[in-house]
Amino acid sequence: MLYGFGLAGISPWSLLIILVIVVVIFGTKRLRNAGGDLGGAVKNFKDSMKTGENEAKSTKNATKEAIVDAKDDVIDAVSKVKESTKS
């Protein structure tokens, strides 16, 4: 017998027998539903990842804007202090 074919030495015939047993035990309808549920879960996960990335980008942009605004406020305050000390 040749080893190395299939997964970890399992022959394609063994995999086929396992697949038939799984179909007999669970039935095609239940397997189809499980496949649909798995697909839906993967889709929801991808959507959540995109939403999370978008939120992270918007938070990052808002933080940058807040830093720029804070710098502008500091510059204005320093210039006011300099003007008040000149008089």
N, CA, C and O atoms as a Maestro MAE file, in Angstrom:
{
 s_m_m2io_version
 :::
 2.0.0
}

f_m_ct {
 s_m_title
 :::
 protein
 m_atom[348] {
  # First column is atom index #
  i_m_mmod_type
  r_m_x_coord
  r_m_y_coord
  r_m_z_coord
  i_m_residue_number
  s_m_chain_name
  s_m_pdb_residue_name
  s_m_pdb_atom_name
  i_m_atomic_number
  :::
  1 25 0.849 -1.185 0.000 1 A "MET " " N  " 7
  2 3 0.000 0.000 0.000 1 A "MET " " CA " 6
  3 2 0.883 1.233 0.000 1 A "MET " " C  " 6
  4 15 1.904 1.268 0.687 1 A "MET " " O  " 8
  5 25 0.499 2.248 -0.767 2 A "LEU " " N  " 7
  6 3 1.259 3.480 -0.845 2 A "LEU " " CA " 6
  7 2 0.771 4.443 0.224 2 A "LEU " " C  " 6
  8 15 -0.426 4.693 0.366 2 A "LEU " " O  " 8
  9 25 1.720 4.971 0.966 3 A "TYR " " N  " 7
  10 3 1.376 5.967 1.982 3 A "TYR " " CA " 6
  11 2 1.722 7.354 1.455 3 A "TYR " " C  " 6
  12 15 2.531 7.488 0.537 3 A "TYR " " O  " 8
  13 25 1.131 8.351 2.016 4 A "GLY " " N  " 7
  14 3 1.412 9.711 1.605 4 A "GLY " " CA " 6
  15 2 0.282 10.309 0.785 4 A "GLY " " C  " 6
  16 15 0.270 11.518 0.556 4 A "GLY " " O  " 8
  17 25 -0.666 9.500 0.339 5 A "PHE " " N  " 7
  18 3 -1.812 10.028 -0.377 5 A "PHE " " CA " 6
  19 2 -2.905 10.362 0.627 5 A "PHE " " C  " 6
  20 15 -3.058 9.677 1.638 5 A "PHE " " O  " 8
  21 25 -3.645 11.391 0.353 6 A "GLY " " N  " 7
  22 3 -4.708 11.779 1.282 6 A "GLY " " CA " 6
  23 2 -4.142 12.584 2.433 6 A "GLY " " C  " 6
  24 15 -3.044 13.132 2.336 6 A "GLY " " O  " 8
  25 25 -4.869 12.653 3.490 7 A "LEU " " N  " 7
  26 3 -4.463 13.411 4.667 7 A "LEU " " CA " 6
  27 2 -3.830 12.484 5.686 7 A "LEU " " C  " 6
  28 15 -4.477 11.563 6.185 7 A "LEU " " O  " 8
  29 25 -2.575 12.726 5.991 8 A "ALA " " N  " 7
  30 3 -1.849 11.981 7.022 8 A "ALA " " CA " 6
  31 2 -1.939 10.473 6.813 8 A "ALA " " C  " 6
  32 15 -2.136 9.715 7.763 8 A "ALA " " O  " 8
  33 25 -1.795 10.053 5.581 9 A "GLY " " N  " 7
  34 3 -1.800 8.630 5.288 9 A "GLY " " CA " 6
  35 2 -3.177 8.019 5.140 9 A "GLY " " C  " 6
  36 15 -3.289 6.803 4.981 9 A "GLY " " O  " 8
  37 25 -4.229 8.820 5.186 10 A "ILE " " N  " 7
  38 3 -5.586 8.309 5.004 10 A "ILE " " CA " 6
  39 2 -5.870 8.305 3.509 10 A "ILE " " C  " 6
  40 15 -5.694 9.324 2.842 10 A "ILE " " O  " 8
  41 25 -6.292 7.206 2.994 11 A "SER " " N  " 7
  42 3 -6.534 7.103 1.557 11 A "SER " " CA " 6
  43 2 -7.812 7.828 1.160 11 A "SER " " C  " 6
  44 15 -8.683 8.055 2.000 11 A "SER " " O  " 8
  45 25 -7.929 8.192 -0.113 12 A "PRO " " N  " 7
  46 3 -9.165 8.853 -0.567 12 A "PRO " " CA " 6
  47 2 -10.397 7.973 -0.354 12 A "PRO " " C  " 6
  48 15 -11.484 8.496 -0.109 12 A "PRO " " O  " 8
  49 25 -10.249 6.636 -0.444 13 A "TRP " " N  " 7
  50 3 -11.383 5.741 -0.190 13 A "TRP " " CA " 6
  51 2 -11.855 5.834 1.254 13 A "TRP " " C  " 6
  52 15 -13.055 5.806 1.528 13 A "TRP " " O  " 8
  53 25 -10.903 5.946 2.175 14 A "SER " " N  " 7
  54 3 -11.272 6.082 3.591 14 A "SER " " CA " 6
  55 2 -12.027 7.386 3.821 14 A "SER " " C  " 6
  56 15 -13.013 7.419 4.557 14 A "SER " " O  " 8
  57 25 -11.558 8.462 3.186 15 A "LEU " " N  " 7
  58 3 -12.257 9.737 3.315 15 A "LEU " " CA " 6
  59 2 -13.666 9.662 2.753 15 A "LEU " " C  " 6
  60 15 -14.594 10.236 3.325 15 A "LEU " " O  " 8
  61 25 -13.837 8.960 1.638 16 A "LEU " " N  " 7
  62 3 -15.150 8.788 1.041 16 A "LEU " " CA " 6
  63 2 -16.079 8.008 1.965 16 A "LEU " " C  " 6
  64 15 -17.250 8.359 2.111 16 A "LEU " " O  " 8
  65 25 -15.567 6.961 2.585 17 A "ILE " " N  " 7
  66 3 -16.366 6.161 3.529 17 A "ILE " " CA " 6
  67 2 -16.780 7.018 4.727 17 A "ILE " " C  " 6
  68 15 -17.921 6.941 5.183 17 A "ILE " " O  " 8
  69 25 -15.857 7.828 5.230 18 A "ILE " " N  " 7
  70 3 -16.175 8.712 6.360 18 A "ILE " " CA " 6
  71 2 -17.256 9.712 5.953 18 A "ILE " " C  " 6
  72 15 -18.178 9.974 6.726 18 A "ILE " " O  " 8
  73 25 -17.149 10.270 4.747 19 A "LEU " " N  " 7
  74 3 -18.161 11.209 4.266 19 A "LEU " " CA " 6
  75 2 -19.531 10.554 4.168 19 A "LEU " " C  " 6
  76 15 -20.533 11.160 4.545 19 A "LEU " " O  " 8
  77 25 -19.586 9.328 3.667 20 A "VAL " " N  " 7
  78 3 -20.857 8.607 3.560 20 A "VAL " " CA " 6
  79 2 -21.458 8.366 4.947 20 A "VAL " " C  " 6
  80 15 -22.663 8.528 5.140 20 A "VAL " " O  " 8
  81 25 -20.628 7.982 5.899 21 A "ILE " " N  " 7
  82 3 -21.112 7.743 7.270 21 A "ILE " " CA " 6
  83 2 -21.674 9.027 7.869 21 A "ILE " " C  " 6
  84 15 -22.722 9.000 8.516 21 A "ILE " " O  " 8
  85 25 -20.982 10.162 7.660 22 A "VAL " " N  " 7
  86 3 -21.449 11.448 8.196 22 A "VAL " " CA " 6
  87 2 -22.795 11.819 7.571 22 A "VAL " " C  " 6
  88 15 -23.695 12.291 8.266 22 A "VAL " " O  " 8
  89 25 -22.933 11.604 6.252 23 A "VAL " " N  " 7
  90 3 -24.206 11.919 5.584 23 A "VAL " " CA " 6
  91 2 -25.317 11.029 6.107 23 A "VAL " " C  " 6
  92 15 -26.441 11.495 6.295 23 A "VAL " " O  " 8
  93 25 -25.027 9.764 6.345 24 A "VAL " " N  " 7
  94 3 -26.045 8.850 6.859 24 A "VAL " " CA " 6
  95 2 -26.471 9.251 8.267 24 A "VAL " " C  " 6
  96 15 -27.658 9.219 8.593 24 A "VAL " " O  " 8
  97 25 -25.513 9.624 9.091 25 A "ILE " " N  " 7
  98 3 -25.826 9.968 10.481 25 A "ILE " " CA " 6
  99 2 -26.608 11.276 10.558 25 A "ILE " " C  " 6
  100 15 -27.645 11.336 11.219 25 A "ILE " " O  " 8
  101 25 -26.124 12.327 9.888 26 A "PHE " " N  " 7
  102 3 -26.717 13.648 10.034 26 A "PHE " " CA " 6
  103 2 -27.771 13.967 8.975 26 A "PHE " " C  " 6
  104 15 -28.673 14.764 9.235 26 A "PHE " " O  " 8
  105 25 -27.681 13.377 7.810 27 A "GLY " " N  " 7
  106 3 -28.626 13.677 6.738 27 A "GLY " " CA " 6
  107 2 -28.205 14.913 5.961 27 A "GLY " " C  " 6
  108 15 -27.516 15.791 6.481 27 A "GLY " " O  " 8
  109 25 -28.630 14.963 4.717 28 A "THR " " N  " 7
  110 3 -28.199 16.068 3.862 28 A "THR " " CA " 6
  111 2 -28.824 17.398 4.274 28 A "THR " " C  " 6
  112 15 -28.195 18.447 4.139 28 A "THR " " O  " 8
  113 25 -30.059 17.360 4.774 29 A "LYS " " N  " 7
  114 3 -30.722 18.603 5.162 29 A "LYS " " CA " 6
  115 2 -29.994 19.269 6.329 29 A "LYS " " C  " 6
  116 15 -29.761 20.477 6.315 29 A "LYS " " O  " 8
  117 25 -29.642 18.482 7.327 30 A "ARG " " N  " 7
  118 3 -28.948 19.033 8.489 30 A "ARG " " CA " 6
  119 2 -27.555 19.531 8.097 30 A "ARG " " C  " 6
  120 15 -27.101 20.563 8.592 30 A "ARG " " O  " 8
  121 25 -26.878 18.796 7.207 31 A "LEU " " N  " 7
  122 3 -25.558 19.235 6.754 31 A "LEU " " CA " 6
  123 2 -25.671 20.518 5.935 31 A "LEU " " C  " 6
  124 15 -24.822 21.401 6.054 31 A "LEU " " O  " 8
  125 25 -26.703 20.632 5.109 32 A "ARG " " N  " 7
  126 3 -26.921 21.841 4.319 32 A "ARG " " CA " 6
  127 2 -27.173 23.026 5.243 32 A "ARG " " C  " 6
  128 15 -26.635 24.112 5.027 32 A "ARG " " O  " 8
  129 25 -27.987 22.817 6.269 33 A "ASN " " N  " 7
  130 3 -28.257 23.894 7.231 33 A "ASN " " CA " 6
  131 2 -26.984 24.294 7.970 33 A "ASN " " C  " 6
  132 15 -26.734 25.478 8.193 33 A "ASN " " O  " 8
  133 25 -26.182 23.303 8.348 34 A "ALA " " N  " 7
  134 3 -24.928 23.601 9.046 34 A "ALA " " CA " 6
  135 2 -23.990 24.382 8.134 34 A "ALA " " C  " 6
  136 15 -23.306 25.302 8.581 34 A "ALA " " O  " 8
  137 25 -23.960 24.012 6.849 35 A "GLY " " N  " 7
  138 3 -23.127 24.748 5.897 35 A "GLY " " CA " 6
  139 2 -23.595 26.183 5.736 35 A "GLY " " C  " 6
  140 15 -22.785 27.108 5.676 35 A "GLY " " O  " 8
  141 25 -24.920 26.364 5.666 36 A "GLY " " N  " 7
  142 3 -25.467 27.723 5.565 36 A "GLY " " CA " 6
  143 2 -25.180 28.540 6.810 36 A "GLY " " C  " 6
  144 15 -24.855 29.724 6.717 36 A "GLY " " O  " 8
  145 25 -25.297 27.917 7.972 37 A "ASP " " N  " 7
  146 3 -25.001 28.612 9.225 37 A "ASP " " CA " 6
  147 2 -23.528 29.008 9.289 37 A "ASP " " C  " 6
  148 15 -23.190 30.112 9.718 37 A "ASP " " O  " 8
  149 25 -22.667 28.107 8.861 38 A "LEU " " N  " 7
  150 3 -21.236 28.390 8.864 38 A "LEU " " CA " 6
  151 2 -20.921 29.528 7.898 38 A "LEU " " C  " 6
  152 15 -20.143 30.425 8.223 38 A "LEU " " O  " 8
  153 25 -21.527 29.493 6.709 39 A "GLY " " N  " 7
  154 3 -21.327 30.572 5.746 39 A "GLY " " CA " 6
  155 2 -21.809 31.905 6.273 39 A "GLY " " C  " 6
  156 15 -21.145 32.925 6.087 39 A "GLY " " O  " 8
  157 25 -22.962 31.909 6.932 40 A "GLY " " N  " 7
  158 3 -23.486 33.140 7.527 40 A "GLY " " CA " 6
  159 2 -22.582 33.673 8.624 40 A "GLY " " C  " 6
  160 15 -22.379 34.881 8.743 40 A "GLY " " O  " 8
  161 25 -22.043 32.765 9.425 41 A "ALA " " N  " 7
  162 3 -21.140 33.188 10.500 41 A "ALA " " CA " 6
  163 2 -19.869 33.813 9.921 41 A "ALA " " C  " 6
  164 15 -19.378 34.819 10.434 41 A "ALA " " O  " 8
  165 25 -19.344 33.217 8.859 42 A "VAL " " N  " 7
  166 3 -18.142 33.764 8.227 42 A "VAL " " CA " 6
  167 2 -18.443 35.139 7.633 42 A "VAL " " C  " 6
  168 15 -17.631 36.055 7.756 42 A "VAL " " O  " 8
  169 25 -19.590 35.289 6.998 43 A "LYS " " N  " 7
  170 3 -19.980 36.581 6.413 43 A "LYS " " CA " 6
  171 2 -20.123 37.641 7.504 43 A "LYS " " C  " 6
  172 15 -19.639 38.762 7.348 43 A "LYS " " O  " 8
  173 25 -20.785 37.290 8.605 44 A "ASN " " N  " 7
  174 3 -20.940 38.240 9.711 44 A "ASN " " CA " 6
  175 2 -19.591 38.622 10.298 44 A "ASN " " C  " 6
  176 15 -19.372 39.778 10.661 44 A "ASN " " O  " 8
  177 25 -18.688 37.657 10.392 45 A "PHE " " N  " 7
  178 3 -17.356 37.937 10.923 45 A "PHE " " CA " 6
  179 2 -16.622 38.923 10.011 45 A "PHE " " C  " 6
  180 15 -16.000 39.871 10.491 45 A "PHE " " O  " 8
  181 25 -16.695 38.698 8.702 46 A "LYS " " N  " 7
  182 3 -16.031 39.604 7.763 46 A "LYS " " CA " 6
  183 2 -16.622 41.002 7.846 46 A "LYS " " C  " 6
  184 15 -15.890 41.992 7.838 46 A "LYS " " O  " 8
  185 25 -17.958 41.086 7.927 47 A "ASP " " N  " 7
  186 3 -18.612 42.392 8.038 47 A "ASP " " CA " 6
  187 2 -18.191 43.105 9.320 47 A "ASP " " C  " 6
  188 15 -17.968 44.315 9.317 47 A "ASP " " O  " 8
  189 25 -18.085 42.359 10.405 48 A "SER " " N  " 7
  190 3 -17.665 42.944 11.681 48 A "SER " " CA " 6
  191 2 -16.231 43.449 11.602 48 A "SER " " C  " 6
  192 15 -15.903 44.500 12.154 48 A "SER " " O  " 8
  193 25 -15.382 42.697 10.914 49 A "MET " " N  " 7
  194 3 -13.993 43.124 10.760 49 A "MET " " CA " 6
  195 2 -13.916 44.428 9.958 49 A "MET " " C  " 6
  196 15 -13.151 45.326 10.309 49 A "MET " " O  " 8
  197 25 -14.707 44.531 8.883 50 A "LYS " " N  " 7
  198 3 -14.721 45.761 8.088 50 A "LYS " " CA " 6
  199 2 -15.241 46.927 8.916 50 A "LYS " " C  " 6
  200 15 -14.687 48.025 8.858 50 A "LYS " " O  " 8
  201 25 -16.299 46.698 9.684 51 A "THR " " N  " 7
  202 3 -16.868 47.744 10.529 51 A "THR " " CA " 6
  203 2 -15.853 48.187 11.577 51 A "THR " " C  " 6
  204 15 -15.699 49.380 11.841 51 A "THR " " O  " 8
  205 25 -15.167 47.223 12.167 52 A "GLY " " N  " 7
  206 3 -14.150 47.545 13.170 52 A "GLY " " CA " 6
  207 2 -13.011 48.356 12.583 52 A "GLY " " C  " 6
  208 15 -12.522 49.292 13.216 52 A "GLY " " O  " 8
  209 25 -12.580 48.000 11.367 53 A "GLU " " N  " 7
  210 3 -11.511 48.753 10.713 53 A "GLU " " CA " 6
  211 2 -11.971 50.179 10.416 53 A "GLU " " C  " 6
  212 15 -11.215 51.129 10.616 53 A "GLU " " O  " 8
  213 25 -13.206 50.331 9.939 54 A "ASN " " N  " 7
  214 3 -13.725 51.666 9.645 54 A "ASN " " CA " 6
  215 2 -13.828 52.513 10.907 54 A "ASN " " C  " 6
  216 15 -13.505 53.701 10.893 54 A "ASN " " O  " 8
  217 25 -14.279 51.899 11.995 55 A "GLU " " N  " 7
  218 3 -14.369 52.622 13.263 55 A "GLU " " CA " 6
  219 2 -12.989 53.023 13.758 55 A "GLU " " C  " 6
  220 15 -12.807 54.123 14.281 55 A "GLU " " O  " 8
  221 25 -12.012 52.129 13.593 56 A "ALA " " N  " 7
  222 3 -10.648 52.446 14.021 56 A "ALA " " CA " 6
  223 2 -10.085 53.606 13.205 56 A "ALA " " C  " 6
  224 15 -9.412 54.480 13.751 56 A "ALA " " O  " 8
  225 25 -10.359 53.618 11.896 57 A "LYS " " N  " 7
  226 3 -9.876 54.710 11.053 57 A "LYS " " CA " 6
  227 2 -10.530 56.024 11.445 57 A "LYS " " C  " 6
  228 15 -9.858 57.052 11.531 57 A "LYS " " O  " 8
  229 25 -11.840 55.998 11.683 58 A "SER " " N  " 7
  230 3 -12.531 57.236 12.045 58 A "SER " " CA " 6
  231 2 -12.067 57.729 13.412 58 A "SER " " C  " 6
  232 15 -11.940 58.936 13.620 58 A "SER " " O  " 8
  233 25 -11.813 56.819 14.339 59 A "THR " " N  " 7
  234 3 -11.306 57.207 15.654 59 A "THR " " CA " 6
  235 2 -9.917 57.808 15.529 59 A "THR " " C  " 6
  236 15 -9.593 58.791 16.195 59 A "THR " " O  " 8
  237 25 -9.101 57.210 14.672 60 A "LYS " " N  " 7
  238 3 -7.744 57.715 14.457 60 A "LYS " " CA " 6
  239 2 -7.795 59.117 13.865 60 A "LYS " " C  " 6
  240 15 -7.052 59.999 14.294 60 A "LYS " " O  " 8
  241 25 -8.677 59.331 12.871 61 A "ASN " " N  " 7
  242 3 -8.812 60.654 12.264 61 A "ASN " " CA " 6
  243 2 -9.325 61.674 13.271 61 A "ASN " " C  " 6
  244 15 -8.856 62.812 13.301 61 A "ASN " " O  " 8
  245 25 -10.288 61.265 14.095 62 A "ALA " " N  " 7
  246 3 -10.828 62.177 15.109 62 A "ALA " " CA " 6
  247 2 -9.746 62.541 16.122 62 A "ALA " " C  " 6
  248 15 -9.676 63.682 16.577 62 A "ALA " " O  " 8
  249 25 -8.903 61.572 16.472 63 A "THR " " N  " 7
  250 3 -7.812 61.834 17.414 63 A "THR " " CA " 6
  251 2 -6.816 62.813 16.813 63 A "THR " " C  " 6
  252 15 -6.350 63.725 17.495 63 A "THR " " O  " 8
  253 25 -6.488 62.628 15.532 64 A "LYS " " N  " 7
  254 3 -5.566 63.557 14.871 64 A "LYS " " CA " 6
  255 2 -6.141 64.964 14.848 64 A "LYS " " C  " 6
  256 15 -5.427 65.934 15.105 64 A "LYS " " O  " 8
  257 25 -7.434 65.081 14.542 65 A "GLU " " N  " 7
  258 3 -8.075 66.393 14.509 65 A "GLU " " CA " 6
  259 2 -8.071 67.029 15.898 65 A "GLU " " C  " 6
  260 15 -7.857 68.235 16.025 65 A "GLU " " O  " 8
  261 25 -8.302 66.237 16.929 66 A "ALA " " N  " 7
  262 3 -8.298 66.758 18.296 66 A "ALA " " CA " 6
  263 2 -6.897 67.240 18.672 66 A "ALA " " C  " 6
  264 15 -6.755 68.255 19.353 66 A "ALA " " O  " 8
  265 25 -5.875 66.526 18.236 67 A "ILE " " N  " 7
  266 3 -4.498 66.937 18.537 67 A "ILE " " CA " 6
  267 2 -4.181 68.248 17.826 67 A "ILE " " C  " 6
  268 15 -3.572 69.141 18.415 67 A "ILE " " O  " 8
  269 25 -4.588 68.367 16.568 68 A "VAL " " N  " 7
  270 3 -4.350 69.608 15.828 68 A "VAL " " CA " 6
  271 2 -5.082 70.766 16.489 68 A "VAL " " C  " 6
  272 15 -4.526 71.855 16.634 68 A "VAL " " O  " 8
  273 25 -6.326 70.536 16.891 69 A "ASP " " N  " 7
  274 3 -7.091 71.585 17.570 69 A "ASP " " CA " 6
  275 2 -6.421 71.978 18.887 69 A "ASP " " C  " 6
  276 15 -6.361 73.160 19.227 69 A "ASP " " O  " 8
  277 25 -5.928 71.004 19.615 70 A "ALA " " N  " 7
  278 3 -5.261 71.290 20.889 70 A "ALA " " CA " 6
  279 2 -3.987 72.094 20.652 70 A "ALA " " C  " 6
  280 15 -3.688 73.022 21.404 70 A "ALA " " O  " 8
  281 25 -3.235 71.742 19.608 71 A "LYS " " N  " 7
  282 3 -2.019 72.506 19.292 71 A "LYS " " CA " 6
  283 2 -2.372 73.946 18.939 71 A "LYS " " C  " 6
  284 15 -1.698 74.881 19.372 71 A "LYS " " O  " 8
  285 25 -3.438 74.119 18.147 72 A "ASP " " N  " 7
  286 3 -3.869 75.472 17.783 72 A "ASP " " CA " 6
  287 2 -4.263 76.262 19.024 72 A "ASP " " C  " 6
  288 15 -3.947 77.446 19.130 72 A "ASP " " O  " 8
  289 25 -4.952 75.616 19.965 73 A "ASP " " N  " 7
  290 3 -5.352 76.289 21.206 73 A "ASP " " CA " 6
  291 2 -4.124 76.691 22.021 73 A "ASP " " C  " 6
  292 15 -4.092 77.779 22.596 73 A "ASP " " O  " 8
  293 25 -3.129 75.833 22.074 74 A "VAL " " N  " 7
  294 3 -1.903 76.140 22.817 74 A "VAL " " CA " 6
  295 2 -1.177 77.301 22.160 74 A "VAL " " C  " 6
  296 15 -0.691 78.202 22.844 74 A "VAL " " O  " 8
  297 25 -1.102 77.283 20.835 75 A "ILE " " N  " 7
  298 3 -0.429 78.372 20.124 75 A "ILE " " CA " 6
  299 2 -1.156 79.686 20.363 75 A "ILE " " C  " 6
  300 15 -0.516 80.715 20.585 75 A "ILE " " O  " 8
  301 25 -2.487 79.666 20.321 76 A "ASP " " N  " 7
  302 3 -3.269 80.880 20.590 76 A "ASP " " CA " 6
  303 2 -3.033 81.365 22.019 76 A "ASP " " C  " 6
  304 15 -2.868 82.563 22.247 76 A "ASP " " O  " 8
  305 25 -3.016 80.461 22.961 77 A "ALA " " N  " 7
  306 3 -2.810 80.839 24.360 77 A "ALA " " CA " 6
  307 2 -1.422 81.433 24.550 77 A "ALA " " C  " 6
  308 15 -1.271 82.422 25.268 77 A "ALA " " O  " 8
  309 25 -0.410 80.853 23.923 78 A "VAL " " N  " 7
  310 3 0.952 81.363 24.053 78 A "VAL " " CA " 6
  311 2 1.053 82.748 23.433 78 A "VAL " " C  " 6
  312 15 1.689 83.635 24.003 78 A "VAL " " O  " 8
  313 25 0.438 82.943 22.283 79 A "SER " " N  " 7
  314 3 0.501 84.272 21.647 79 A "SER " " CA " 6
  315 2 -0.234 85.310 22.492 79 A "SER " " C  " 6
  316 15 0.208 86.457 22.567 79 A "SER " " O  " 8
  317 25 -1.348 84.936 23.132 80 A "LYS " " N  " 7
  318 3 -2.063 85.871 24.003 80 A "LYS " " CA " 6
  319 2 -1.204 86.237 25.210 80 A "LYS " " C  " 6
  320 15 -1.174 87.391 25.639 80 A "LYS " " O  " 8
  321 25 -0.507 85.236 25.752 81 A "VAL " " N  " 7
  322 3 0.359 85.505 26.916 81 A "VAL " " CA " 6
  323 2 1.486 86.439 26.504 81 A "VAL " " C  " 6
  324 15 1.823 87.365 27.242 81 A "VAL " " O  " 8
  325 25 2.073 86.208 25.336 82 A "LYS " " N  " 7
  326 3 3.160 87.074 24.866 82 A "LYS " " CA " 6
  327 2 2.653 88.504 24.657 82 A "LYS " " C  " 6
  328 15 3.341 89.464 25.006 82 A "LYS " " O  " 8
  329 25 1.448 88.647 24.087 83 A "GLU " " N  " 7
  330 3 0.884 89.977 23.856 83 A "GLU " " CA " 6
  331 2 0.601 90.676 25.175 83 A "GLU " " C  " 6
  332 15 0.813 91.881 25.307 83 A "GLU " " O  " 8
  333 25 0.124 89.919 26.143 84 A "SER " " N  " 7
  334 3 -0.215 90.560 27.434 84 A "SER " " CA " 6
  335 2 1.059 90.947 28.208 84 A "SER " " C  " 6
  336 15 1.039 91.899 28.989 84 A "SER " " O  " 8
  337 25 2.143 90.231 28.001 85 A "THR " " N  " 7
  338 3 3.383 90.574 28.717 85 A "THR " " CA " 6
  339 2 4.106 91.733 28.045 85 A "THR " " C  " 6
  340 15 4.909 92.399 28.699 85 A "THR " " O  " 8
  341 25 3.856 92.002 26.761 86 A "LYS " " N  " 7
  342 3 4.477 93.106 26.069 86 A "LYS " " CA " 6
  343 2 3.926 94.446 26.544 86 A "LYS " " C  " 6
  344 15 4.642 95.447 26.538 86 A "LYS " " O  " 8
  345 25 2.652 94.474 26.958 87 A "SER " " N  " 7
  346 3 2.068 95.741 27.368 87 A "SER " " CA " 6
  347 2 2.388 96.122 28.769 87 A "SER " " C  " 6
  348 15 1.953 97.173 29.239 87 A "SER " " O  " 8
  :::
 }
 m_bond[347] {
  # First column is bond index #
  i_m_from
  i_m_to
  i_m_order
  :::
  1 1 2 1
  2 2 3 1
  3 3 4 2
  4 3 5 1
  5 5 6 1
  6 6 7 1
  7 7 8 2
  8 7 9 1
  9 9 10 1
  10 10 11 1
  11 11 12 2
  12 11 13 1
  13 13 14 1
  14 14 15 1
  15 15 16 2
  16 15 17 1
  17 17 18 1
  18 18 19 1
  19 19 20 2
  20 19 21 1
  21 21 22 1
  22 22 23 1
  23 23 24 2
  24 23 25 1
  25 25 26 1
  26 26 27 1
  27 27 28 2
  28 27 29 1
  29 29 30 1
  30 30 31 1
  31 31 32 2
  32 31 33 1
  33 33 34 1
  34 34 35 1
  35 35 36 2
  36 35 37 1
  37 37 38 1
  38 38 39 1
  39 39 40 2
  40 39 41 1
  41 41 42 1
  42 42 43 1
  43 43 44 2
  44 43 45 1
  45 45 46 1
  46 46 47 1
  47 47 48 2
  48 47 49 1
  49 49 50 1
  50 50 51 1
  51 51 52 2
  52 51 53 1
  53 53 54 1
  54 54 55 1
  55 55 56 2
  56 55 57 1
  57 57 58 1
  58 58 59 1
  59 59 60 2
  60 59 61 1
  61 61 62 1
  62 62 63 1
  63 63 64 2
  64 63 65 1
  65 65 66 1
  66 66 67 1
  67 67 68 2
  68 67 69 1
  69 69 70 1
  70 70 71 1
  71 71 72 2
  72 71 73 1
  73 73 74 1
  74 74 75 1
  75 75 76 2
  76 75 77 1
  77 77 78 1
  78 78 79 1
  79 79 80 2
  80 79 81 1
  81 81 82 1
  82 82 83 1
  83 83 84 2
  84 83 85 1
  85 85 86 1
  86 86 87 1
  87 87 88 2
  88 87 89 1
  89 89 90 1
  90 90 91 1
  91 91 92 2
  92 91 93 1
  93 93 94 1
  94 94 95 1
  95 95 96 2
  96 95 97 1
  97 97 98 1
  98 98 99 1
  99 99 100 2
  100 99 101 1
  101 101 102 1
  102 102 103 1
  103 103 104 2
  104 103 105 1
  105 105 106 1
  106 106 107 1
  107 107 108 2
  108 107 109 1
  109 109 110 1
  110 110 111 1
  111 111 112 2
  112 111 113 1
  113 113 114 1
  114 114 115 1
  115 115 116 2
  116 115 117 1
  117 117 118 1
  118 118 119 1
  119 119 120 2
  120 119 121 1
  121 121 122 1
  122 122 123 1
  123 123 124 2
  124 123 125 1
  125 125 126 1
  126 126 127 1
  127 127 128 2
  128 127 129 1
  129 129 130 1
  130 130 131 1
  131 131 132 2
  132 131 133 1
  133 133 134 1
  134 134 135 1
  135 135 136 2
  136 135 137 1
  137 137 138 1
  138 138 139 1
  139 139 140 2
  140 139 141 1
  141 141 142 1
  142 142 143 1
  143 143 144 2
  144 143 145 1
  145 145 146 1
  146 146 147 1
  147 147 148 2
  148 147 149 1
  149 149 150 1
  150 150 151 1
  151 151 152 2
  152 151 153 1
  153 153 154 1
  154 154 155 1
  155 155 156 2
  156 155 157 1
  157 157 158 1
  158 158 159 1
  159 159 160 2
  160 159 161 1
  161 161 162 1
  162 162 163 1
  163 163 164 2
  164 163 165 1
  165 165 166 1
  166 166 167 1
  167 167 168 2
  168 167 169 1
  169 169 170 1
  170 170 171 1
  171 171 172 2
  172 171 173 1
  173 173 174 1
  174 174 175 1
  175 175 176 2
  176 175 177 1
  177 177 178 1
  178 178 179 1
  179 179 180 2
  180 179 181 1
  181 181 182 1
  182 182 183 1
  183 183 184 2
  184 183 185 1
  185 185 186 1
  186 186 187 1
  187 187 188 2
  188 187 189 1
  189 189 190 1
  190 190 191 1
  191 191 192 2
  192 191 193 1
  193 193 194 1
  194 194 195 1
  195 195 196 2
  196 195 197 1
  197 197 198 1
  198 198 199 1
  199 199 200 2
  200 199 201 1
  201 201 202 1
  202 202 203 1
  203 203 204 2
  204 203 205 1
  205 205 206 1
  206 206 207 1
  207 207 208 2
  208 207 209 1
  209 209 210 1
  210 210 211 1
  211 211 212 2
  212 211 213 1
  213 213 214 1
  214 214 215 1
  215 215 216 2
  216 215 217 1
  217 217 218 1
  218 218 219 1
  219 219 220 2
  220 219 221 1
  221 221 222 1
  222 222 223 1
  223 223 224 2
  224 223 225 1
  225 225 226 1
  226 226 227 1
  227 227 228 2
  228 227 229 1
  229 229 230 1
  230 230 231 1
  231 231 232 2
  232 231 233 1
  233 233 234 1
  234 234 235 1
  235 235 236 2
  236 235 237 1
  237 237 238 1
  238 238 239 1
  239 239 240 2
  240 239 241 1
  241 241 242 1
  242 242 243 1
  243 243 244 2
  244 243 245 1
  245 245 246 1
  246 246 247 1
  247 247 248 2
  248 247 249 1
  249 249 250 1
  250 250 251 1
  251 251 252 2
  252 251 253 1
  253 253 254 1
  254 254 255 1
  255 255 256 2
  256 255 257 1
  257 257 258 1
  258 258 259 1
  259 259 260 2
  260 259 261 1
  261 261 262 1
  262 262 263 1
  263 263 264 2
  264 263 265 1
  265 265 266 1
  266 266 267 1
  267 267 268 2
  268 267 269 1
  269 269 270 1
  270 270 271 1
  271 271 272 2
  272 271 273 1
  273 273 274 1
  274 274 275 1
  275 275 276 2
  276 275 277 1
  277 277 278 1
  278 278 279 1
  279 279 280 2
  280 279 281 1
  281 281 282 1
  282 282 283 1
  283 283 284 2
  284 283 285 1
  285 285 286 1
  286 286 287 1
  287 287 288 2
  288 287 289 1
  289 289 290 1
  290 290 291 1
  291 291 292 2
  292 291 293 1
  293 293 294 1
  294 294 295 1
  295 295 296 2
  296 295 297 1
  297 297 298 1
  298 298 299 1
  299 299 300 2
  300 299 301 1
  301 301 302 1
  302 302 303 1
  303 303 304 2
  304 303 305 1
  305 305 306 1
  306 306 307 1
  307 307 308 2
  308 307 309 1
  309 309 310 1
  310 310 311 1
  311 311 312 2
  312 311 313 1
  313 313 314 1
  314 314 315 1
  315 315 316 2
  316 315 317 1
  317 317 318 1
  318 318 319 1
  319 319 320 2
  320 319 321 1
  321 321 322 1
  322 322 323 1
  323 323 324 2
  324 323 325 1
  325 325 326 1
  326 326 327 1
  327 327 328 2
  328 327 329 1
  329 329 330 1
  330 330 331 1
  331 331 332 2
  332 331 333 1
  333 333 334 1
  334 334 335 1
  335 335 336 2
  336 335 337 1
  337 337 338 1
  338 338 339 1
  339 339 340 2
  340 339 341 1
  341 341 342 1
  342 342 343 1
  343 343 344 2
  344 343 345 1
  345 345 346 1
  346 346 347 1
  347 347 348 2
  :::
 }
}
